[in-house]
Amino acid sequence: MAKQKPKSRAASRTAAQKKSPARTAAGKTTRKTTAKTTARKKLEAKGRAPAPVKRARPKQRVAISHHREEDFRADGLRSYAQYRDLGIAEASQGLARAHVIRLIGPCDPAEVSKLHFHDVDFQMVYVLKGWVKTYMEGQGETLMKEGSSWTQPPRIKHLIMDYSDDVELLEVILPAEFKTTELSA
């Protein structure tokens, strides 16, 4: 007569534990616990600390933003841009920021084309409308058109070279507050 398969996960676990040679007479596992403890001790002896405890994420809430022309403001990082904040910074308690950026035309390279970097963990840009020509260290010049997107690794040196009069960009940055450093030519 063939053995029947256990009907539940608990029954499967119990059946597997009964077959395990690591079980003692008291029914407790000793080999695995000892192995983990020994491995942890070896790491600590070599000067490696156990994995750090993961930080709790800030409590987040829903953020809804509808397009309204009056929400575009000239109160952001660049004087030649208007920003429409999407409420992400407040909703995420500073974890991230998202905004729509309108670059005001016509482009003035003397004002716009300044090499700089941002001290961020993540930055992503998506072209909603128009086009923008950028320079990124290690990448060179790139023309980004409507529908194009790119990420900028932390502290990558970059600048805007030119843009259309109607350009709008969606930018997502982590964390919400960050430092920008302009570099001299």
VMD Tcl script that builds the backbone (N, CA, C; Angstrom):
set m [mol new atoms 555]
animate dup $m
set s [atomselect $m all]
$s set {name element resname resid chain x y z} {
  {N N MET 1 A 0.836 -1.184 0.000}
  {CA C MET 1 A 0.000 0.000 0.000}
  {C C MET 1 A 0.880 1.246 0.000}
  {N N ALA 2 A 0.596 2.214 -0.904}
  {CA C ALA 2 A 1.387 3.446 -1.028}
  {C C ALA 2 A 1.028 4.414 0.093}
  {N N LYS 3 A 2.045 5.226 0.477}
  {CA C LYS 3 A 1.804 6.238 1.518}
  {C C LYS 3 A 0.933 7.346 0.969}
  {N N GLN 4 A 0.033 7.878 1.789}
  {CA C GLN 4 A -0.798 9.000 1.380}
  {C C GLN 4 A -0.051 10.297 1.650}
  {N N LYS 5 A -0.263 11.290 0.765}
  {CA C LYS 5 A 0.334 12.599 0.967}
  {C C LYS 5 A -0.407 13.312 2.088}
  {N N PRO 6 A 0.306 14.063 2.948}
  {CA C PRO 6 A -0.367 14.858 3.981}
  {C C PRO 6 A -1.317 15.858 3.319}
  {N N LYS 7 A -2.387 16.176 3.994}
  {CA C LYS 7 A -3.421 17.033 3.417}
  {C C LYS 7 A -3.199 18.524 3.679}
  {N N SER 8 A -2.339 18.895 4.583}
  {CA C SER 8 A -2.143 20.314 4.879}
  {C C SER 8 A -0.655 20.615 4.999}
  {N N ARG 9 A -0.304 21.923 4.978}
  {CA C ARG 9 A 1.092 22.326 5.156}
  {C C ARG 9 A 1.611 21.907 6.517}
  {N N ALA 10 A 0.789 22.073 7.524}
  {CA C ALA 10 A 1.200 21.703 8.884}
  {C C ALA 10 A 1.480 20.208 8.955}
  {N N ALA 11 A 0.625 19.407 8.331}
  {CA C ALA 11 A 0.827 17.959 8.336}
  {C C ALA 11 A 2.096 17.605 7.574}
  {N N SER 12 A 2.383 18.297 6.451}
  {CA C SER 12 A 3.609 18.077 5.680}
  {C C SER 12 A 4.826 18.407 6.514}
  {N N ARG 13 A 4.784 19.535 7.224}
  {CA C ARG 13 A 5.893 19.965 8.068}
  {C C ARG 13 A 6.154 18.955 9.180}
  {N N THR 14 A 5.091 18.505 9.800}
  {CA C THR 14 A 5.228 17.526 10.880}
  {C C THR 14 A 5.847 16.238 10.349}
  {N N ALA 15 A 5.395 15.784 9.182}
  {CA C ALA 15 A 5.929 14.562 8.588}
  {C C ALA 15 A 7.406 14.732 8.261}
  {N N ALA 16 A 7.790 15.881 7.738}
  {CA C ALA 16 A 9.192 16.137 7.397}
  {C C ALA 16 A 10.046 16.205 8.648}
  {N N GLN 17 A 9.530 16.796 9.708}
  {CA C GLN 17 A 10.285 16.910 10.951}
  {C C GLN 17 A 10.514 15.545 11.583}
  {N N LYS 18 A 9.551 14.645 11.445}
  {CA C LYS 18 A 9.694 13.302 12.017}
  {C C LYS 18 A 10.824 12.546 11.337}
  {N N LYS 19 A 11.043 12.811 10.022}
  {CA C LYS 19 A 12.079 12.124 9.271}
  {C C LYS 19 A 13.455 12.755 9.471}
  {N N SER 20 A 13.519 14.000 9.921}
  {CA C SER 20 A 14.776 14.740 10.017}
  {C C SER 20 A 15.702 14.155 11.070}
  {N N PRO 21 A 16.979 13.892 10.708}
  {CA C PRO 21 A 17.944 13.360 11.681}
  {C C PRO 21 A 18.383 14.435 12.675}
  {N N ALA 22 A 18.070 15.691 12.426}
  {CA C ALA 22 A 18.484 16.775 13.318}
  {C C ALA 22 A 17.568 16.885 14.529}
  {N N ARG 23 A 16.518 16.085 14.578}
  {CA C ARG 23 A 15.572 16.141 15.692}
  {C C ARG 23 A 16.145 15.385 16.884}
  {N N THR 24 A 15.933 15.901 18.071}
  {CA C THR 24 A 16.355 15.210 19.289}
  {C C THR 24 A 15.172 14.431 19.841}
  {N N ALA 25 A 15.407 13.728 20.886}
  {CA C ALA 25 A 14.338 12.950 21.516}
  {C C ALA 25 A 13.234 13.854 22.031}
  {N N ALA 26 A 13.577 15.087 22.380}
  {CA C ALA 26 A 12.563 16.021 22.884}
  {C C ALA 26 A 11.742 16.606 21.742}
  {N N GLY 27 A 12.150 16.328 20.499}
  {CA C GLY 27 A 11.371 16.814 19.365}
  {C C GLY 27 A 11.776 18.205 18.906}
  {N N LYS 28 A 12.923 18.719 19.344}
  {CA C LYS 28 A 13.346 20.062 18.947}
  {C C LYS 28 A 14.517 19.965 17.977}
  {N N THR 29 A 14.580 20.923 17.071}
  {CA C THR 29 A 15.667 20.967 16.101}
  {C C THR 29 A 16.895 21.584 16.749}
  {N N THR 30 A 18.041 20.949 16.567}
  {CA C THR 30 A 19.263 21.496 17.155}
  {C C THR 30 A 20.296 21.851 16.100}
  {N N ARG 31 A 20.420 21.068 15.055}
  {CA C ARG 31 A 21.477 21.283 14.065}
  {C C ARG 31 A 21.345 22.636 13.379}
  {N N LYS 32 A 20.159 22.996 12.890}
  {CA C LYS 32 A 19.982 24.256 12.175}
  {C C LYS 32 A 20.232 25.450 13.075}
  {N N THR 33 A 19.718 25.430 14.274}
  {CA C THR 33 A 19.911 26.534 15.209}
  {C C THR 33 A 21.391 26.694 15.507}
  {N N THR 34 A 22.074 25.586 15.754}
  {CA C THR 34 A 23.498 25.633 16.039}
  {C C THR 34 A 24.253 26.173 14.833}
  {N N ALA 35 A 23.905 25.751 13.632}
  {CA C ALA 35 A 24.580 26.213 12.420}
  {C C ALA 35 A 24.426 27.721 12.247}
  {N N LYS 36 A 23.240 28.247 12.458}
  {CA C LYS 36 A 23.031 29.684 12.327}
  {C C LYS 36 A 23.843 30.446 13.355}
  {N N THR 37 A 23.841 29.979 14.566}
  {CA C THR 37 A 24.584 30.644 15.622}
  {C C THR 37 A 26.071 30.605 15.321}
  {N N THR 38 A 26.585 29.472 14.865}
  {CA C THR 38 A 27.996 29.337 14.527}
  {C C THR 38 A 28.364 30.265 13.375}
  {N N ALA 39 A 27.531 30.316 12.344}
  {CA C ALA 39 A 27.794 31.194 11.200}
  {C C ALA 39 A 27.830 32.654 11.641}
  {N N ARG 40 A 26.894 33.053 12.485}
  {CA C ARG 40 A 26.850 34.430 12.984}
  {C C ARG 40 A 28.115 34.743 13.787}
  {N N LYS 41 A 28.539 33.784 14.611}
  {CA C LYS 41 A 29.749 33.982 15.421}
  {C C LYS 41 A 30.976 34.117 14.530}
  {N N LYS 42 A 31.062 33.326 13.451}
  {CA C LYS 42 A 32.197 33.401 12.542}
  {C C LYS 42 A 32.259 34.769 11.864}
  {N N LEU 43 A 31.097 35.288 11.429}
  {CA C LEU 43 A 31.051 36.612 10.804}
  {C C LEU 43 A 31.513 37.685 11.774}
  {N N GLU 44 A 31.029 37.612 12.999}
  {CA C GLU 44 A 31.403 38.601 14.008}
  {C C GLU 44 A 32.892 38.508 14.320}
  {N N ALA 45 A 33.454 37.294 14.338}
  {CA C ALA 45 A 34.879 37.104 14.619}
  {C C ALA 45 A 35.739 37.697 13.505}
  {N N LYS 46 A 35.234 37.688 12.280}
  {CA C LYS 46 A 35.966 38.257 11.142}
  {C C LYS 46 A 35.775 39.765 11.041}
  {N N GLY 47 A 35.070 40.357 11.975}
  {CA C GLY 47 A 34.865 41.802 11.954}
  {C C GLY 47 A 33.677 42.246 11.129}
  {N N ARG 48 A 32.881 41.328 10.684}
  {CA C ARG 48 A 31.678 41.680 9.915}
  {C C ARG 48 A 30.483 41.648 10.845}
  {N N ALA 49 A 29.760 42.705 10.832}
  {CA C ALA 49 A 28.571 42.778 11.672}
  {C C ALA 49 A 27.406 42.082 10.983}
  {N N PRO 50 A 26.456 41.589 11.764}
  {CA C PRO 50 A 25.251 41.026 11.146}
  {C C PRO 50 A 24.527 42.119 10.349}
  {N N ALA 51 A 23.642 41.711 9.457}
  {CA C ALA 51 A 22.903 42.659 8.628}
  {C C ALA 51 A 22.215 43.702 9.508}
  {N N PRO 52 A 22.252 44.977 9.072}
  {CA C PRO 52 A 21.618 46.026 9.874}
  {C C PRO 52 A 20.102 45.859 9.920}
  {N N VAL 53 A 19.519 46.368 10.960}
  {CA C VAL 53 A 18.070 46.313 11.113}
  {C C VAL 53 A 17.463 47.310 10.122}
  {N N LYS 54 A 16.454 46.888 9.397}
  {CA C LYS 54 A 15.815 47.739 8.407}
  {C C LYS 54 A 15.008 48.838 9.090}
  {N N ARG 55 A 15.204 50.088 8.598}
  {CA C ARG 55 A 14.481 51.227 9.154}
  {C C ARG 55 A 13.002 51.155 8.810}
  {N N ALA 56 A 12.197 51.618 9.722}
  {CA C ALA 56 A 10.760 51.691 9.451}
  {C C ALA 56 A 10.510 52.830 8.468}
  {N N ARG 57 A 9.677 52.598 7.481}
  {CA C ARG 57 A 9.332 53.644 6.515}
  {C C ARG 57 A 8.345 54.616 7.146}
  {N N PRO 58 A 8.427 55.881 6.750}
  {CA C PRO 58 A 7.457 56.837 7.286}
  {C C PRO 58 A 6.047 56.489 6.801}
  {N N LYS 59 A 5.085 56.805 7.619}
  {CA C LYS 59 A 3.696 56.560 7.242}
  {C C LYS 59 A 3.356 57.452 6.055}
  {N N GLN 60 A 2.722 56.869 5.050}
  {CA C GLN 60 A 2.379 57.616 3.843}
  {C C GLN 60 A 0.873 57.705 3.702}
  {N N ARG 61 A 0.452 58.701 2.948}
  {CA C ARG 61 A -0.973 58.849 2.669}
  {C C ARG 61 A -1.165 59.041 1.175}
  {N N VAL 62 A -2.386 58.969 0.736}
  {CA C VAL 62 A -2.716 59.151 -0.674}
  {C C VAL 62 A -2.519 60.617 -1.049}
  {N N ALA 63 A -1.951 60.854 -2.224}
  {CA C ALA 63 A -1.802 62.218 -2.759}
  {C C ALA 63 A -2.471 62.249 -4.122}
  {N N ILE 64 A -3.407 63.143 -4.293}
  {CA C ILE 64 A -4.102 63.308 -5.572}
  {C C ILE 64 A -3.879 64.736 -6.034}
  {N N SER 65 A -3.496 64.898 -7.294}
  {CA C SER 65 A -3.247 66.219 -7.851}
  {C C SER 65 A -3.889 66.300 -9.227}
  {N N HIS 66 A -4.701 67.309 -9.433}
  {CA C HIS 66 A -5.349 67.533 -10.727}
  {C C HIS 66 A -4.721 68.767 -11.368}
  {N N HIS 67 A -4.614 68.753 -12.688}
  {CA C HIS 67 A -4.006 69.880 -13.397}
  {C C HIS 67 A -4.821 71.162 -13.204}
  {N N ARG 68 A -4.122 72.190 -12.753}
  {CA C ARG 68 A -4.691 73.542 -12.664}
  {C C ARG 68 A -3.560 74.500 -13.009}
  {N N GLU 69 A -3.781 75.367 -13.974}
  {CA C GLU 69 A -2.749 76.309 -14.409}
  {C C GLU 69 A -2.210 77.141 -13.251}
  {N N GLU 70 A -3.081 77.530 -12.328}
  {CA C GLU 70 A -2.645 78.382 -11.212}
  {C C GLU 70 A -1.698 77.675 -10.241}
  {N N ASP 71 A -1.533 76.356 -10.371}
  {CA C ASP 71 A -0.623 75.628 -9.487}
  {C C ASP 71 A 0.841 75.702 -9.937}
  {N N PHE 72 A 1.103 76.206 -11.140}
  {CA C PHE 72 A 2.488 76.377 -11.592}
  {C C PHE 72 A 3.061 77.625 -10.938}
  {N N ARG 73 A 4.189 77.454 -10.257}
  {CA C ARG 73 A 4.801 78.560 -9.505}
  {C C ARG 73 A 6.286 78.687 -9.866}
  {N N ALA 74 A 6.769 79.904 -9.792}
  {CA C ALA 74 A 8.189 80.181 -10.051}
  {C C ALA 74 A 8.940 80.224 -8.725}
  {N N ASP 75 A 8.742 79.222 -7.887}
  {CA C ASP 75 A 9.356 79.225 -6.551}
  {C C ASP 75 A 10.266 78.021 -6.332}
  {N N GLY 76 A 10.775 77.447 -7.427}
  {CA C GLY 76 A 11.602 76.245 -7.322}
  {C C GLY 76 A 13.075 76.533 -7.450}
  {N N LEU 77 A 13.817 75.510 -7.784}
  {CA C LEU 77 A 15.270 75.553 -7.860}
  {C C LEU 77 A 15.786 76.524 -8.922}
  {N N ARG 78 A 15.134 76.589 -10.064}
  {CA C ARG 78 A 15.626 77.399 -11.189}
  {C C ARG 78 A 14.708 78.574 -11.491}
  {N N SER 79 A 15.294 79.734 -11.764}
  {CA C SER 79 A 14.511 80.948 -12.043}
  {C C SER 79 A 13.837 80.884 -13.411}
  {N N TYR 80 A 14.351 80.070 -14.328}
  {CA C TYR 80 A 13.780 79.955 -15.663}
  {C C TYR 80 A 12.742 78.833 -15.749}
  {N N ALA 81 A 12.238 78.383 -14.610}
  {CA C ALA 81 A 11.276 77.273 -14.595}
  {C C ALA 81 A 10.099 77.571 -13.683}
  {N N GLN 82 A 8.965 76.973 -14.019}
  {CA C GLN 82 A 7.788 76.979 -13.150}
  {C C GLN 82 A 7.534 75.541 -12.731}
  {N N TYR 83 A 7.133 75.375 -11.478}
  {CA C TYR 83 A 6.963 74.038 -10.903}
  {C C TYR 83 A 5.531 73.841 -10.427}
  {N N ARG 84 A 4.984 72.672 -10.718}
  {CA C ARG 84 A 3.680 72.280 -10.174}
  {C C ARG 84 A 3.912 71.089 -9.264}
  {N N ASP 85 A 3.900 71.335 -7.969}
  {CA C ASP 85 A 4.119 70.277 -6.991}
  {C C ASP 85 A 2.935 69.313 -7.007}
  {N N LEU 86 A 3.212 68.014 -6.938}
  {CA C LEU 86 A 2.154 66.998 -7.002}
  {C C LEU 86 A 1.758 66.468 -5.629}
  {N N GLY 87 A 2.303 67.048 -4.560}
  {CA C GLY 87 A 1.896 66.669 -3.209}
  {C C GLY 87 A 2.557 65.427 -2.654}
  {N N ILE 88 A 3.534 64.883 -3.365}
  {CA C ILE 88 A 4.179 63.632 -2.962}
  {C C ILE 88 A 5.075 63.828 -1.736}
  {N N ALA 89 A 5.772 64.950 -1.668}
  {CA C ALA 89 A 6.684 65.193 -0.538}
  {C C ALA 89 A 5.926 65.177 0.786}
  {N N GLU 90 A 4.822 65.872 0.822}
  {CA C GLU 90 A 4.017 65.920 2.050}
  {C C GLU 90 A 3.386 64.560 2.342}
  {N N ALA 91 A 2.846 63.922 1.307}
  {CA C ALA 91 A 2.168 62.637 1.499}
  {C C ALA 91 A 3.131 61.528 1.923}
  {N N SER 92 A 4.396 61.633 1.498}
  {CA C SER 92 A 5.381 60.593 1.828}
  {C C SER 92 A 6.271 60.993 3.006}
  {N N GLN 93 A 5.947 62.092 3.653}
  {CA C GLN 93 A 6.739 62.621 4.773}
  {C C GLN 93 A 8.206 62.794 4.386}
  {N N GLY 94 A 8.428 63.342 3.171}
  {CA C GLY 94 A 9.774 63.666 2.730}
  {C C GLY 94 A 10.522 62.543 2.040}
  {N N LEU 95 A 9.896 61.395 1.883}
  {CA C LEU 95 A 10.552 60.265 1.229}
  {C C LEU 95 A 10.866 60.585 -0.235}
  {N N ALA 96 A 9.944 61.273 -0.928}
  {CA C ALA 96 A 10.115 61.567 -2.356}
  {C C ALA 96 A 9.436 62.885 -2.698}
  {N N ARG 97 A 9.814 63.423 -3.846}
  {CA C ARG 97 A 9.167 64.621 -4.386}
  {C C ARG 97 A 8.860 64.336 -5.853}
  {N N ALA 98 A 7.725 64.816 -6.322}
  {CA C ALA 98 A 7.375 64.731 -7.741}
  {C C ALA 98 A 6.746 66.058 -8.129}
  {N N HIS 99 A 7.172 66.578 -9.269}
  {CA C HIS 99 A 6.587 67.816 -9.769}
  {C C HIS 99 A 6.672 67.858 -11.285}
  {N N VAL 100 A 5.821 68.691 -11.870}
  {CA C VAL 100 A 5.875 68.959 -13.294}
  {C C VAL 100 A 6.649 70.264 -13.429}
  {N N ILE 101 A 7.628 70.281 -14.322}
  {CA C ILE 101 A 8.460 71.458 -14.531}
  {C C ILE 101 A 8.207 71.999 -15.931}
  {N N ARG 102 A 7.927 73.291 -16.019}
  {CA C ARG 102 A 7.834 73.998 -17.297}
  {C C ARG 102 A 9.063 74.883 -17.401}
  {N N LEU 103 A 9.874 74.642 -18.411}
  {CA C LEU 103 A 11.012 75.525 -18.642}
  {C C LEU 103 A 10.524 76.677 -19.511}
  {N N ILE 104 A 10.798 77.902 -19.065}
  {CA C ILE 104 A 10.283 79.100 -19.736}
  {C C ILE 104 A 11.190 79.448 -20.908}
  {N N GLY 105 A 10.609 79.561 -22.089}
  {CA C GLY 105 A 11.361 79.865 -23.302}
  {C C GLY 105 A 11.377 81.355 -23.593}
  {N N PRO 106 A 12.221 81.776 -24.489}
  {CA C PRO 106 A 13.210 80.960 -25.172}
  {C C PRO 106 A 14.390 80.626 -24.252}
  {N N CYS 107 A 15.075 79.532 -24.553}
  {CA C CYS 107 A 16.202 79.076 -23.752}
  {C C CYS 107 A 17.356 80.078 -23.844}
  {N N ASP 108 A 17.933 80.427 -22.710}
  {CA C ASP 108 A 19.106 81.300 -22.641}
  {C C ASP 108 A 20.267 80.459 -22.097}
  {N N PRO 109 A 21.134 79.941 -22.970}
  {CA C PRO 109 A 22.224 79.063 -22.515}
  {C C PRO 109 A 23.097 79.685 -21.421}
  {N N ALA 110 A 23.270 80.992 -21.428}
  {CA C ALA 110 A 24.091 81.643 -20.395}
  {C C ALA 110 A 23.487 81.433 -19.005}
  {N N GLU 111 A 22.161 81.360 -18.927}
  {CA C GLU 111 A 21.482 81.159 -17.642}
  {C C GLU 111 A 21.278 79.673 -17.334}
  {N N VAL 112 A 20.976 78.907 -18.360}
  {CA C VAL 112 A 20.552 77.517 -18.199}
  {C C VAL 112 A 21.716 76.529 -18.119}
  {N N SER 113 A 22.712 76.707 -18.957}
  {CA C SER 113 A 23.770 75.700 -19.124}
  {C C SER 113 A 24.865 75.813 -18.064}
  {N N LYS 114 A 24.507 75.519 -16.830}
  {CA C LYS 114 A 25.454 75.531 -15.716}
  {C C LYS 114 A 25.608 74.102 -15.191}
  {N N LEU 115 A 26.859 73.628 -15.226}
  {CA C LEU 115 A 27.137 72.270 -14.772}
  {C C LEU 115 A 26.873 72.172 -13.271}
  {N N HIS 116 A 26.151 71.142 -12.862}
  {CA C HIS 116 A 25.782 70.972 -11.448}
  {C C HIS 116 A 25.481 69.505 -11.165}
  {N N PHE 117 A 25.286 69.203 -9.881}
  {CA C PHE 117 A 24.826 67.875 -9.487}
  {C C PHE 117 A 23.915 68.013 -8.279}
  {N N HIS 118 A 23.100 66.986 -8.062}
  {CA C HIS 118 A 22.170 66.948 -6.942}
  {C C HIS 118 A 22.581 65.813 -6.007}
  {N N ASP 119 A 22.553 66.076 -4.716}
  {CA C ASP 119 A 22.864 65.057 -3.717}
  {C C ASP 119 A 21.560 64.322 -3.387}
  {N N VAL 120 A 21.208 63.368 -4.258}
  {CA C VAL 120 A 19.946 62.632 -4.149}
  {C C VAL 120 A 20.229 61.135 -4.104}
  {N N ASP 121 A 19.218 60.364 -3.741}
  {CA C ASP 121 A 19.310 58.911 -3.803}
  {C C ASP 121 A 18.793 58.396 -5.147}
  {N N PHE 122 A 17.850 59.133 -5.743}
  {CA C PHE 122 A 17.236 58.722 -7.005}
  {C C PHE 122 A 16.668 59.952 -7.692}
  {N N GLN 123 A 16.812 60.015 -9.016}
  {CA C GLN 123 A 16.214 61.100 -9.802}
  {C C GLN 123 A 15.825 60.551 -11.165}
  {N N MET 124 A 14.596 60.818 -11.556}
  {CA C MET 124 A 14.075 60.352 -12.836}
  {C C MET 124 A 13.292 61.493 -13.476}
  {N N VAL 125 A 13.451 61.659 -14.800}
  {CA C VAL 125 A 12.759 62.716 -15.532}
  {C C VAL 125 A 12.056 62.092 -16.736}
  {N N TYR 126 A 10.833 62.559 -16.996}
  {CA C TYR 126 A 10.037 62.097 -18.140}
  {C C TYR 126 A 9.551 63.328 -18.897}
  {N N VAL 127 A 9.735 63.362 -20.223}
  {CA C VAL 127 A 9.314 64.504 -21.034}
  {C C VAL 127 A 7.835 64.345 -21.380}
  {N N LEU 128 A 7.030 65.243 -20.836}
  {CA C LEU 128 A 5.587 65.226 -21.099}
  {C C LEU 128 A 5.254 65.920 -22.427}
  {N N LYS 129 A 5.978 66.997 -22.718}
  {CA C LYS 129 A 5.695 67.837 -23.879}
  {C C LYS 129 A 6.988 68.475 -24.359}
  {N N GLY 130 A 7.127 68.678 -25.669}
  {CA C GLY 130 A 8.284 69.383 -26.211}
  {C C GLY 130 A 9.538 68.533 -26.227}
  {N N TRP 131 A 10.688 69.197 -26.102}
  {CA C TRP 131 A 11.981 68.515 -26.106}
  {C C TRP 131 A 12.983 69.276 -25.256}
  {N N VAL 132 A 14.017 68.563 -24.819}
  {CA C VAL 132 A 15.102 69.170 -24.046}
  {C C VAL 132 A 16.399 68.458 -24.427}
  {N N LYS 133 A 17.472 69.253 -24.600}
  {CA C LYS 133 A 18.784 68.697 -24.912}
  {C C LYS 133 A 19.621 68.785 -23.643}
  {N N THR 134 A 20.146 67.632 -23.193}
  {CA C THR 134 A 20.893 67.585 -21.944}
  {C C THR 134 A 22.324 67.113 -22.186}
  {N N TYR 135 A 23.155 67.375 -21.190}
  {CA C TYR 135 A 24.492 66.804 -21.129}
  {C C TYR 135 A 24.592 66.125 -19.775}
  {N N MET 136 A 25.050 64.851 -19.765}
  {CA C MET 136 A 25.304 64.135 -18.515}
  {C C MET 136 A 26.700 63.540 -18.587}
  {N N GLU 137 A 27.437 63.680 -17.504}
  {CA C GLU 137 A 28.790 63.154 -17.402}
  {C C GLU 137 A 28.792 61.661 -17.758}
  {N N GLY 138 A 29.677 61.278 -18.669}
  {CA C GLY 138 A 29.779 59.882 -19.080}
  {C C GLY 138 A 28.772 59.478 -20.145}
  {N N GLN 139 A 27.787 60.322 -20.396}
  {CA C GLN 139 A 26.741 60.028 -21.374}
  {C C GLN 139 A 26.850 60.955 -22.581}
  {N N GLY 140 A 27.298 62.189 -22.342}
  {CA C GLY 140 A 27.390 63.171 -23.413}
  {C C GLY 140 A 26.070 63.885 -23.618}
  {N N GLU 141 A 25.907 64.431 -24.822}
  {CA C GLU 141 A 24.694 65.179 -25.176}
  {C C GLU 141 A 23.607 64.204 -25.613}
  {N N THR 142 A 22.378 64.481 -25.160}
  {CA C THR 142 A 21.245 63.642 -25.551}
  {C C THR 142 A 20.034 64.528 -25.776}
  {N N LEU 143 A 19.336 64.298 -26.874}
  {CA C LEU 143 A 18.090 65.012 -27.151}
  {C C LEU 143 A 16.943 64.161 -26.633}
  {N N MET 144 A 16.194 64.684 -25.689}
  {CA C MET 144 A 15.046 63.988 -25.117}
  {C C MET 144 A 13.781 64.630 -25.672}
  {N N LYS 145 A 12.907 63.805 -26.254}
  {CA C LYS 145 A 11.673 64.294 -26.847}
  {C C LYS 145 A 10.476 63.826 -26.038}
  {N N GLU 146 A 9.300 64.313 -26.392}
  {CA C GLU 146 A 8.067 63.882 -25.733}
  {C C GLU 146 A 8.039 62.355 -25.665}
  {N N GLY 147 A 7.852 61.826 -24.453}
  {CA C GLY 147 A 7.828 60.384 -24.247}
  {C C GLY 147 A 9.164 59.805 -23.808}
  {N N SER 148 A 10.242 60.595 -23.888}
  {CA C SER 148 A 11.558 60.125 -23.433}
  {C C SER 148 A 11.641 60.216 -21.918}
  {N N SER 149 A 12.441 59.341 -21.325}
  {CA C SER 149 A 12.686 59.421 -19.884}
  {C C SER 149 A 14.134 59.054 -19.618}
  {N N TRP 150 A 14.622 59.482 -18.477}
  {CA C TRP 150 A 15.978 59.127 -18.072}
  {C C TRP 150 A 16.115 59.210 -16.573}
  {N N THR 151 A 17.107 58.475 -16.076}
  {CA C THR 151 A 17.461 58.576 -14.673}
  {C C THR 151 A 18.815 59.265 -14.593}
  {N N GLN 152 A 19.048 59.925 -13.504}
  {CA C GLN 152 A 20.335 60.565 -13.250}
  {C C GLN 152 A 20.863 59.984 -11.952}
  {N N PRO 153 A 21.911 59.180 -12.023}
  {CA C PRO 153 A 22.465 58.594 -10.805}
  {C C PRO 153 A 22.867 59.674 -9.801}
  {N N PRO 154 A 22.918 59.338 -8.526}
  {CA C PRO 154 A 23.282 60.321 -7.503}
  {C C PRO 154 A 24.588 61.041 -7.851}
  {N N ARG 155 A 24.564 62.349 -7.725}
  {CA C ARG 155 A 25.731 63.223 -7.879}
  {C C ARG 155 A 26.331 63.238 -9.286}
  {N N ILE 156 A 25.580 62.800 -10.303}
  {CA C ILE 156 A 26.096 62.867 -11.666}
  {C C ILE 156 A 26.097 64.335 -12.113}
  {N N LYS 157 A 27.180 64.750 -12.738}
  {CA C LYS 157 A 27.293 66.123 -13.237}
  {C C LYS 157 A 26.481 66.214 -14.525}
  {N N HIS 158 A 25.668 67.257 -14.621}
  {CA C HIS 158 A 24.798 67.400 -15.784}
  {C C HIS 158 A 24.399 68.851 -15.983}
  {N N LEU 159 A 23.798 69.129 -17.144}
  {CA C LEU 159 A 23.254 70.458 -17.426}
  {C C LEU 159 A 22.251 70.366 -18.552}
  {N N ILE 160 A 21.442 71.399 -18.669}
  {CA C ILE 160 A 20.494 71.529 -19.778}
  {C C ILE 160 A 21.167 72.426 -20.798}
  {N N MET 161 A 21.168 71.996 -22.050}
  {CA C MET 161 A 21.824 72.757 -23.110}
  {C C MET 161 A 20.826 73.618 -23.880}
  {N N ASP 162 A 19.630 73.081 -24.111}
  {CA C ASP 162 A 18.628 73.787 -24.902}
  {C C ASP 162 A 17.285 73.114 -24.662}
  {N N TYR 163 A 16.199 73.802 -24.986}
  {CA C TYR 163 A 14.867 73.220 -24.850}
  {C C TYR 163 A 13.866 73.980 -25.699}
  {N N SER 164 A 12.752 73.321 -26.015}
  {CA C SER 164 A 11.683 73.958 -26.783}
  {C C SER 164 A 10.892 74.897 -25.876}
  {N N ASP 165 A 10.215 75.846 -26.478}
  {CA C ASP 165 A 9.449 76.833 -25.703}
  {C C ASP 165 A 8.271 76.212 -24.953}
  {N N ASP 166 A 7.860 75.009 -25.340}
  {CA C ASP 166 A 6.682 74.389 -24.722}
  {C C ASP 166 A 7.022 73.175 -23.849}
  {N N VAL 167 A 8.285 73.004 -23.472}
  {CA C VAL 167 A 8.691 71.784 -22.777}
  {C C VAL 167 A 8.087 71.688 -21.370}
  {N N GLU 168 A 7.606 70.494 -21.041}
  {CA C GLU 168 A 7.137 70.165 -19.689}
  {C C GLU 168 A 7.732 68.816 -19.316}
  {N N LEU 169 A 8.245 68.732 -18.089}
  {CA C LEU 169 A 8.917 67.536 -17.603}
  {C C LEU 169 A 8.272 67.069 -16.308}
  {N N LEU 170 A 8.200 65.780 -16.117}
  {CA C LEU 170 A 7.808 65.205 -14.837}
  {C C LEU 170 A 9.096 64.749 -14.180}
  {N N GLU 171 A 9.351 65.202 -12.964}
  {CA C GLU 171 A 10.562 64.823 -12.248}
  {C C GLU 171 A 10.187 64.179 -10.924}
  {N N VAL 172 A 10.843 63.035 -10.627}
  {CA C VAL 172 A 10.652 62.318 -9.369}
  {C C VAL 172 A 12.021 62.210 -8.708}
  {N N ILE 173 A 12.103 62.629 -7.441}
  {CA C ILE 173 A 13.381 62.693 -6.728}
  {C C ILE 173 A 13.216 62.099 -5.338}
  {N N LEU 174 A 14.237 61.361 -4.896}
  {CA C LEU 174 A 14.288 60.858 -3.515}
  {C C LEU 174 A 15.600 61.316 -2.912}
  {N N PRO 175 A 15.610 61.871 -1.754}
  {CA C PRO 175 A 14.487 62.293 -0.919}
  {C C PRO 175 A 13.919 63.627 -1.417}
  {N N ALA 176 A 12.874 64.074 -0.761}
  {CA C ALA 176 A 12.203 65.305 -1.178}
  {C C ALA 176 A 13.104 66.531 -1.028}
  {N N GLU 177 A 13.850 66.589 0.027}
  {CA C GLU 177 A 14.786 67.702 0.256}
  {C C GLU 177 A 16.192 67.223 -0.073}
  {N N PHE 178 A 16.919 68.004 -0.860}
  {CA C PHE 178 A 18.269 67.613 -1.273}
  {C C PHE 178 A 19.086 68.868 -1.576}
  {N N LYS 179 A 20.381 68.681 -1.644}
  {CA C LYS 179 A 21.301 69.788 -1.923}
  {C C LYS 179 A 21.718 69.749 -3.387}
  {N N THR 180 A 21.785 70.930 -4.036}
  {CA C THR 180 A 22.277 71.063 -5.402}
  {C C THR 180 A 23.585 71.853 -5.349}
  {N N THR 181 A 24.592 71.359 -6.049}
  {CA C THR 181 A 25.888 72.035 -6.085}
  {C C THR 181 A 26.204 72.433 -7.508}
  {N N GLU 182 A 26.374 73.751 -7.738}
  {CA C GLU 182 A 26.782 74.243 -9.058}
  {C C GLU 182 A 28.296 74.216 -9.108}
  {N N LEU 183 A 28.823 73.802 -10.250}
  {CA C LEU 183 A 30.261 73.666 -10.441}
  {C C LEU 183 A 30.757 74.784 -11.355}
  {N N SER 184 A 31.921 75.309 -11.063}
  {CA C SER 184 A 32.477 76.364 -11.916}
  {C C SER 184 A 33.085 75.725 -13.160}
  {N N ALA 185 A 33.049 76.462 -14.242}
  {CA C ALA 185 A 33.509 75.920 -15.538}
  {C C ALA 185 A 35.004 75.722 -15.603}
}
mol reanalyze $m
mol bondsrecalc $m
mol representation Tube
mol addrep $m
